């Protein structure tokens, strides 16, 4: 009489090998009750968390900072062995360019919305500051309402606050424009003021108090944008907001993938999920090999979709049309980064009005420039300065310039040489003298950033509700909870927990 072996463990497929998919897979493995496979359509995993070489120097060519206000990204980095390489920036002293002049990014703001309009002295005119101080309350929007950031902030504090501060910050984080982005989704800490008709200025002050109470002297987590402005946003909220990884934040996906491999998880690149459907009490995924074009069906007990909204919408069309429709309505935006390796002393002129070195500049769209932000990485991160000195000569500097906002597809469609030439012209004018790079690298991130437009929260809630009608199916990704690395990881953890709960007797 033969013994009956143990029942096979449930198999879960994670579709998408960006940080969301990798984090979901890691959470599933940590549960210890399922077997996991990760499918990534492209030839590499990690999404916009990548490193690349400029002049032989390895640098981040996507996000370079982790926001140190939430724990998820730092926790993940520590869990996969990068804890000893977490670092804080040397400086986050940034300026915003308004009317052609550099002004310090005011402290104590939330995405550019000030707690005290008096802090905008010098940046705005006296009349503009007086208008911001004379906040004009608006009608409550109610629990189910929403409004775009530009119209709400302008109605409360005046359009100058939007143009000078809110726009460049949103352009850096979302590559979006304040006139389209949802107040509810983009500024959740300030949303109650719109919902209830309460004071926006007081909401910013309350958010500042809460942030100070929750902050820790050790690094914590990040906004996953490929934009050069990402590492500048934290200067508005005070020091210690950002952390990095020695050798680049782009190391994080590789470290997670290595940890998954050690646990027996397959992370398969060049494997595109073409169709998803429910069949015979299980999920069937048609997987296409990128190189041969051959497709084969694979069966799984659970599915986490951690892909951009268009891909998720296409996969859900047959099984969960409500979710497909909701996700299909989410727009996206792209951007490009130009990374320059510069001779020593090139950035000496990049200083504030007190002559102090700046970590970078933010440039509002009202300035009419191509460059929307620049980050002096070799000033901001000690490891970049040290590596540049070893690789390319003592004092060599690294500068990242970010271009591209929603609706600027023509800008991003330029050939590399033309885009580089235009960025060098604009960047030279912003720095104050001609930039003559020793080496350069153009990196494009098309459609990298989902746009949380007005009504986004309701769309995502509808997508979740439709997915929840099916067993062991969950959604993750930057469109779910926001574009930051910690937000992506948090959404991935919830998706993994939901699938495990459905599969647990």
Secondary structure, 3 states (H helix, E strand, C coil): CCCCCCCCCEEEEEECCCHHHHHHHHHHHHHCCEEEEEECCCCCCCCCCCEEEECCEEEECCCCCEECCCCHHHHHHHHCCCHHHEEECCCCCEEEEECCEEEECCCCEECCEECCHHHHECCECHHHHHHHHCCCCCCCCCCCCCCEHHHHHHHHHCHHHHHHHHHHHHHHHHCCCCCCEEHHHHCHHHHHHHHHCCCHHHHHHHHHHHHHHHCCCCCCCCECCCCCCHHHHHHHHCCCCEEEECCCCCHHHHHHHHHHHHCCCEEECCEEEEEEEEECCEEEEEEEECCCCCEEEEEECEEEECCCHHHHHHHHCCCCHHHHHHHHCCEEEEEEEEEEEECCCCCCCCECCCCCECCEEEECHHHCCCEEEEEEHHHHCHHHHHHHHHHHCCCCEEEEEEECCCCCHHHHCCCHHHHHHHHHHHHHHHHCCCCCCCEEEEEEEEEEEEECECCHHHHHHHHHHHHHCCCCEEECCHHHHCCEHHHHHHHHHHHHHHHHHHHCC
